[in-house]
Amino acid sequence: MSSKKVIELFYDVVSPYSWLGFELMCRYRNVWNVELKLRPALLGGVMQGSGNRSSGFVPDKIVYMKYDVLRMSKYFEVPVIFPLNPAEAVYKKGSLSTMRFVTAVQERQKDGDKQVEQVSRELWRRIWNQDKDITEPASLSEAAKKAGLSDDEIKAALESYNTKEIKDKLKSTTQDALDYGVNLKMSSKKVIELFYDVVSPYSWLGFEIMCRYRSVWNVELKLRPAFLGGVMQGSDNRPPGMVPNKMVYMSNDLQRLSKYFEVPLSPPSNPAETMFIKGSLSAMRFVTAVQKREKDGDKQVEQVSRELWRRIWNQDKDITEPASLSEAAKKAGLSDDEIKAAMESYNSKEIKDKLKSTTQDALDYGSFGFPMMVCHIDGKPEMYFGSDRFELMAHRLGEKWLGPVPHKAAAKL
């Protein structure tokens, strides 16, 4: 686990301001001793998804923008020169094929972001310094060649950049930008990200409390299903069940907490087999597949997660076999078609990569176990681990802690 702070840079080469930010971050990553994660995304998707309007559609803004970029170019020592027809370059041609190509380069890159950095830079140079095309395959190939990619690497990227896998990856990163940045600023609600795995009973407690309190606290709750095994390995931690004394304590502790939180926890007959031998990888991929297909909110992923917790931590049933996942989804209210679609996709590379990405997000926040809540307060993320920090969270959010079942406390008042 890295001791460096992490900066994620979302960008699109169609944006000259992105080029300025890109070069500054590349220069400062060593100065600041930070880990810079390049996140190529589609600016058009962000503008549409956030209800924003591009500067170029406002005449006075485009005039100001030309003057402003010229000043910034000199100050930042980045050679930005406007193309002869910026409207055509930015809005008519756009950058969809370009950012798919950049994504394809990044997906094939095994060690760091050196190639995607160089390719992105060459594409910025083409549009914002040389007034050249960045949409045609020949243009993309030429930029990649100048960036130092081999003929085989360029061929592989060109063969894959219009595949469903790459298109979905770019969509996913663009949605991450909306969820992780734009929407946080646009919403008046504070945002809490909840990372969890249904193999964890403590996660179930945290999950139910957060679901009960999202309306009480007027917060936006973002469910982030992740893989606890990956977090434990990535943080070099050991599960409580691997330490005999902790396992004994955990059994007693969960009985008390079950009554206190009014969550029907009942350990399976063989917890070690359930948690460590069978595990939850297939279950969390299935939950991720459900979430990936859900269009409006997190209602389905909430219900499916809850049903999987009930199976393992109340009914002592399997959560690894396809029939078990299907049964849980049926009880959660999903239709046969929805279940079929999730079953067909949960072992796909797209879903596996999405679960890996969410798990890595948890590690990047500093996670070493679940549940983990990340509260975004005044634009800054604050991490809380476990199911015993809710009162402190309420204090930091400027809200009241009304106990584990807030509607009962409210009724008494």
N, C-alpha and C positions, 0 to 999 in steps of 0.2 A: 504493500500500500504506500502510495507516494505521500511524502510530507509536504509537497508543494501545493499551493493554492491552485485552483483550476479556473480558467477563463474559457468559456465557450463563445466562439465568434461565428454568428450567423451572418451570411453574406450572399450577394448575388453579383456577378461581374457586370450586370447591366447598370449597376449603381456606382457613380464616381465617388460618392461619399464612402461607400463600402471599401473602395480601393484605399482611400486615405486611412480608414480605420484598420484595414488589413495590414498595411505596411507599418503603422505605429505599433500594433500588437506584435508583429513579427520582430520588430526591433527591440521591444521591451520585454519579451518573454524571458530572456536571460538576465537582463538588468533587474527585473523584479523577481526572478527565480520562480516563475509560474509555469504551469503546464497549460499550453495553449491548444485547445481542441477546435479544429476547423470544422464548421458545420455548413457546408454549401446547401443553400435552400433557394426556393423560388420566390422572389420579391412580389411578383404578380399575385401569387397565392396568398401571401401575407396581407397585401393591400386589400384584396377581395375579402379575405376571412375576417379582417379587423374593421371593415367598413370604412377604410381610409381612402384618401384620394391622392393620387400622385401629384407631385409639384408641377410636373410638366403640363397638366391639364388646367392650370391656373396661369394665365398670361403674365401677370406681374411676378409670380413666383419663378417662372422660367427665366425671365430677364435677370432677376436677383440671383438665381442659381448660377447662371453663367459667370457673373461677376464674382460671386462668392467662391465658386470652385477655383477660379483663376487665382484669387488671393490665397486660398488654402493650399493650392498646388505649390506655390512658391514657398509658403511657410513650412509645409511638411516635406518639401523637396520630393514630391511625387509628380512625374511629368504628365499631368492631366491636360489634354487638349480636346475641346469639344469637337465631335464629328460635324461635318457640314450640314447634315440633316438629323439632328438629335431625335426628333419626333419619330422619324422612320426607324432609326437604329434602336431606340428604346421601346417604342410602343407598337410599331407595325411588325418589325422582325422579332423583337423581344429576346428572351434568353432561355426559353423552355428547353430546347434541344441542347443548348450550351450547358446548362446546369445539370441536365441528365448525363452529359458526357463527363463533367467534373465529378459527379457522383460515381459514375462507372470507374473512373480512375481511382477514386478513393476506396471503393469497395474491393478493388483488386490489390491495393497496396497493403503490404504485410507489416512493414516496420515504419511507424511514424507517419507524418503527413508531408514529407519532403516533395513527393511527386505532385500531390494535389496543390500544394503551395505554389510550385513552379508553373504548373499548368494554368492555375487561376491567374497568376501574375501575367503570363503571356496573353491570356484572353483579355484581361483589362488593357494591356498595351495595344492590342489590335483595335478595340473599339474606342478607347479613350485617349489614344495617342497617335495611332496610325490611320484612323478612320477606315478600318477594314472590317469585313464581314466576320461574324462569330457563330453563324448558324449552320452553314453548309459543312458536310463531312470533310471536304478538302481543307476548309478553314480550321476546323477542330484538329485535324491531323497535323497541319502546319504548326499550329500553336504547341501541340504536344511534342512535336519534333524539336522545336526551339527550346522546350522545357527540359529536354534531355531524355525523353522516353525512347525506348528502342522500338524498332519496327514491329516486333511481336507484341509489345505492350500496347502500342497504338492500335494495332489490328484487333486485339482482344477487347479494348475499350470501345472501339467503333462497332464491334459485333454485338456488344451487350447493352449499349446505352439506350436503346429503344425497347429493351425487354421489360416485361411486367415487373420483374424483380427490381430493376433500377428505377422504374417509374414509381413503384410503391415506396422505395427507399427515399426518394426525393419528396414525395408527398408526406411521408412520415416525419422527415426532418423539418419540413415547412410547418407541419402541424405542431411539432415540438416548439418551434419559434413562436407560434401563436399562443400555445398553452403556457410557455415558459417565460414569455416576455410581453408581447403586445397585450394579451388579455389580462395579464396581471395589472398592467397600468390602466387599462380601460375600465376594469371592474371596480366598483366602490367597495366590494366585499374584500376582506382579507382572505388569503388562500392558504389552505393546509393540504399538503401532499401526504398521503398515507401509503407507505410501503409495507407490504404484508405478504405472507405465504400461508396457505391454509393448513400446512403441516404444523404450524405454530399455534398452540392454544392461547398464548399471551396475545398473539396477533388478533385472535377472535375477540378478546376482551377490548383491545384498543379499537378494533373495527366497529363494534357495536356502540361504544361510547361516542366515537366520532360521528357515526350515523345519527345518534340521538341528539347530539349537540350542534349539528351544522345549521339547524334552523334557530336554535336557542341563541347561539353566538352570531348568527347571520354571517357565516363564513362559507366560502366555496370549497367544498371538499373534493379533492382530486384523488381517485383511487389509483394506486400504482402497483398492481400485482407484479411480484418479482420472485426470484428463486433464492430462498434462504440458504440453500446449500452453496450457491455461488458466492453469496455474501460472506458466509463463514470461511470459505476457502480464500476468498480475495482479501479478507481482513486478518487472516491467520488466527481466527478465533476457534473455540471449541464449544459445541452445543452443551447445555446444562446436563442433558441426559447421558453424556459421555463421562461424567464425574459422578460416581456412586452416591456420595452424600448429597450432591445437588439434586440427583434424581429423586431421592427420598423426600427431600424438602419440597421439590417441585410438586410431587403428588399431593402432599398436605396443603401446600400453598394454593393449588388450583381449586381444591375443594372449598376453601374459605373464600377465594375470589369469586368462584361461581355463584355462591349465595349473595355475596356483597354486590356484584355487578348484575345479578339476575340474568346470567347467561348459562344455559344448561350444559355445562361441561361435565363429561364423564369419561375418564381416560379409557382408551382401548385395552383389551385384555393383554396385548403384547406391545407396549409403547415403543420398545426398541426396534422391533420388526417394522412397525408401522412408520416410524419416523426415519430410521436409518437404513433399513434394507429396502423397503418399498419406496419410501421417499415421496416427493411431490412434483418431480419434474414434469411428468405428463399432465398432471392436474393443473399446474400453473401455465403450461403451454395452452391447455384448453381454455382456461380463464382468459388468457391473453387473446386467444382467437375470438372469444365471445366479445371482448371489449373492442377488438379491432373492427368487428362488423357492426357494432352498435353505433347508430347515427346521432342519437339525441340523449345526451346525459350518460349516467352510469347505472341506470336502474337494473338492467339485465345482469351486468357483471357483479353488482351488489348481491342480487338474489342468488346467482349461481355460486358465488363465493360462500355465501351463508349456508347454502345447501351442502356444499362440500365439507365445510366445518362440521355441520350436523352429522354427516355420515361418519367422519373419522373420530370426532370428539364427543359424540353423543350416542351414536348407534353402533359404533365399532364395525363399520362397513368399509369396504375397499373404495379407494379413490383413484386407482391407477389404471384399471381396465376400461376400454371404450364403453362397455355396457354400463359401468358405474358412472362414468361421466355423463352419458346420455340420460340416465335415470335422474341424476342430480339436476340437469338442465331442464328436464321435463317437469320436475317438481318446482323449479324456479319460474315456470310459466313460459318457457320458450316454445315456439311452434316446432313441428316436425321438420319443416324446411330450414328453420334457423339452427336447429340441432345438427341436421345433416351438413349444413354449410360449415359449421364450426368443427365438426368431426373430420370433414374432408381437408381442412386447412391447418389443424393444430400441430401437425408434424411437418409442415412445410418450412422451407428455409426462411421465408418472410416472418413467420411467427416465432421461430427459434431465435432469429436475429433480434426481433422486437423484445422478447423476454430477456435476452442477453443485454440489450441496450438499457432496459429499465433497471436491471440488476446492477449494471455498471453505474447508472445514475445514482443509485443508493450508495454505492461504494464511494463515488465522487463526493457525495455529501458528507462522507465520514462514517457510514454505517458499519456496524459490527454485529448486528442482529436485528430481529424484528419483534414487535412492531416498531417502526420508525416514522415519526411525524416531522414534517418540515413546514414550519410556519413562516410565511413571508410577511415580515413586519417592517414597514417603512422601506420597502424595496430590498430588504436583506433577509436571506434564509436563516432560520434558527432551527437546529435539529434537536429533537427530543426522542429518547429511546425508552421503550418499555410501556407498561400499562399503569404507571404510578406517578406520572408527571402532569396529569390533567389540570390540577389546581394551579401549578406554576404556569402552564400554558395559558390558562384563563387570565392570570395576572398580566402576563406579557401582552396578551391580545386586548387587554382592557375590558375583559368580560367577567362574568360571575361564574364560579363553580357551584353548582347546585346539587352535587352528589352524583352517584352513578346513574340514577334514574330521574332526570330533571323534571319530567312532567309530574312526578309525585311531589317533589319539593314545591313546584309551582302551585299545585292544588292546595297544599297546606298553607301557603302564603295567602 
